[in-house]
Amino acid sequence: MKCPFCGFEESKVIDSRPTDEGERIRRRRECLNCQKRFTTYEIIENLPIIVVKRDNAREQFDRNKLINSLMRACEKRTVSLSTIENAVDEIESVIQNSLDREVSSKQIGELAMDKLKNIDEVAYVRFASVYRQFRDINTFMEELTKLLQDK
């Protein structure tokens, strides 16, 4: 780590502490040349994820969009916001841990439906009806039948 005072490239770590609920590490350092102290922060670098939409348009992944759509599906249900946020955290983790920097909106939708299926079946059917663009009652019934068979 380069000293901000003299530019020397070696320093020793005097103290390390987690900050921001473990998201970053604060390090107090001392330059081995001029003995001045300075602070550095270490964070995990998350590469941006690009979502490929149905029309092949591309945009950066926005977890708030996913939270909002899951909240809409869970409206007037007994699903807490923390449950929705945990589901989104898990979905985002799966996406981040994949080696792909581009993910299709279809993949995200399928991950969301898998989570909703375990959280609330009514919310799952609501989400699926919008996501899969149900055209009529027969498509709706097919999805309900699949859901009942999975039980």
C-alpha positions as CSV (number, residue, x, y, z in Angstrom):
1,M,0.0,0.0,0.0
2,K,1.5,3.3,-1.1
3,C,1.9,5.9,1.7
4,P,-0.2,9.1,0.9
5,F,2.5,11.2,2.6
6,C,5.9,10.1,1.2
7,G,4.8,7.6,-1.5
8,F,6.8,4.7,0.0
9,E,5.2,1.4,-1.1
10,E,5.6,-0.6,2.1
11,S,3.6,-0.2,5.3
12,K,2.6,-2.4,8.2
13,V,-1.0,-3.0,9.5
14,I,-1.4,-1.7,13.1
15,D,-5.2,-2.4,13.5
16,S,-7.9,-4.1,11.5
17,R,-11.6,-3.8,12.2
18,P,-14.8,-4.8,10.3
19,T,-17.1,-1.9,9.5
20,D,-20.5,-1.6,7.8
21,E,-21.8,-4.9,9.2
22,G,-18.8,-6.8,7.9
23,E,-19.0,-5.5,4.4
24,R,-15.7,-3.6,4.6
25,I,-12.5,-3.8,6.7
26,R,-10.9,-0.7,8.1
27,R,-7.1,-1.0,8.4
28,R,-4.8,1.5,10.2
29,R,-1.4,1.4,8.6
30,E,2.0,2.9,9.4
31,C,4.5,3.8,6.7
32,L,7.8,2.0,7.1
33,N,9.7,5.0,5.8
34,C,8.2,8.1,7.4
35,Q,6.3,6.4,10.2
36,K,3.1,8.4,9.5
37,R,-0.2,6.6,10.0
38,F,-3.1,6.4,7.5
39,T,-6.3,4.4,7.1
40,T,-7.4,2.2,4.2
41,Y,-10.6,0.3,3.6
42,E,-10.9,-3.1,1.9
43,I,-14.1,-4.0,0.2
44,I,-15.3,-6.9,-2.0
45,E,-15.4,-5.9,-5.6
46,N,-18.7,-6.8,-7.2
47,L,-18.7,-6.7,-11.0
48,P,-21.8,-5.2,-12.5
49,I,-24.3,-7.8,-13.8
50,I,-26.0,-7.0,-17.1
51,V,-29.6,-8.2,-17.5
52,V,-30.6,-9.2,-21.1
53,K,-34.3,-8.5,-21.5
54,R,-36.8,-10.4,-23.7
55,D,-36.3,-7.8,-26.5
56,N,-32.4,-8.2,-26.2
57,A,-32.1,-4.8,-24.6
58,R,-29.4,-4.7,-21.9
59,E,-29.5,-2.9,-18.5
60,Q,-27.6,-3.2,-15.3
61,F,-29.2,-5.5,-12.6
62,D,-31.3,-3.5,-10.1
63,R,-32.2,-5.4,-7.0
64,N,-34.8,-2.7,-6.2
65,K,-36.8,-3.7,-9.3
66,L,-36.7,-7.3,-8.1
67,I,-37.8,-6.4,-4.6
68,N,-40.6,-4.3,-5.9
69,S,-41.9,-7.0,-8.2
70,L,-41.8,-9.6,-5.4
71,M,-43.5,-7.1,-3.0
72,R,-46.3,-6.6,-5.6
73,A,-46.8,-10.4,-5.8
74,C,-46.9,-10.6,-2.0
75,E,-49.3,-7.7,-1.6
76,K,-52.0,-8.4,1.1
77,R,-50.2,-11.6,2.0
78,T,-48.5,-12.4,5.3
79,V,-45.0,-12.2,3.8
80,S,-42.6,-9.9,5.7
81,L,-40.3,-7.4,3.9
82,S,-37.3,-9.2,5.5
83,T,-38.4,-12.5,3.9
84,I,-38.6,-10.8,0.5
85,E,-35.2,-9.1,1.1
86,N,-33.6,-12.5,2.1
87,A,-35.0,-14.1,-1.1
88,V,-33.6,-11.3,-3.2
89,D,-30.2,-11.6,-1.4
90,E,-30.2,-15.3,-2.2
91,I,-31.1,-14.6,-5.9
92,E,-28.5,-11.9,-6.2
93,S,-25.9,-14.3,-4.6
94,V,-26.7,-17.0,-7.2
95,I,-26.3,-14.4,-10.0
96,Q,-23.0,-13.0,-8.6
97,N,-21.6,-16.4,-8.0
98,S,-22.2,-17.5,-11.6
99,L,-19.3,-16.9,-14.0
100,D,-21.6,-15.1,-16.4
101,R,-21.6,-11.3,-16.4
102,E,-24.8,-11.3,-18.4
103,V,-27.9,-13.0,-17.2
104,S,-31.3,-13.2,-18.9
105,S,-34.4,-11.8,-17.4
106,K,-35.9,-15.2,-17.8
107,Q,-33.2,-16.7,-15.5
108,I,-33.9,-14.1,-12.9
109,G,-37.7,-14.7,-13.2
110,E,-37.2,-18.4,-12.7
111,L,-35.1,-17.9,-9.7
112,A,-37.7,-15.5,-8.2
113,M,-40.5,-18.1,-8.9
114,D,-38.5,-20.8,-7.2
115,K,-38.1,-18.6,-4.1
116,L,-41.8,-17.6,-4.1
117,K,-43.0,-21.1,-4.4
118,N,-41.4,-21.9,-1.0
119,I,-42.5,-18.6,0.5
120,D,-46.2,-18.2,-0.5
121,E,-48.1,-20.1,-3.2
122,V,-50.5,-17.3,-3.9
123,A,-47.7,-14.9,-4.4
124,Y,-46.0,-17.5,-6.7
125,V,-49.1,-17.8,-8.9
126,R,-49.5,-14.0,-9.0
127,F,-45.8,-13.5,-10.0
128,A,-46.0,-16.4,-12.6
129,S,-49.2,-15.0,-14.2
130,V,-47.4,-11.7,-14.9
131,Y,-44.0,-13.1,-15.6
132,R,-45.2,-15.9,-17.9
133,Q,-47.9,-13.6,-19.4
134,F,-50.8,-15.9,-18.9
135,R,-53.3,-15.4,-21.7
136,D,-56.3,-17.2,-20.4
137,I,-57.8,-19.3,-17.6
138,N,-56.4,-22.5,-19.1
139,T,-52.8,-21.3,-18.7
140,F,-53.6,-20.3,-15.2
141,M,-55.1,-23.8,-14.5
142,E,-52.0,-25.5,-16.0
143,E,-49.7,-23.6,-13.6
144,L,-52.0,-24.4,-10.6
145,T,-52.0,-28.1,-11.6
146,K,-48.2,-28.1,-11.8
147,L,-48.1,-26.5,-8.3
148,L,-50.5,-29.1,-6.9
149,Q,-48.5,-32.0,-8.5
150,D,-45.3,-30.7,-6.9
151,K,-46.8,-31.0,-3.5
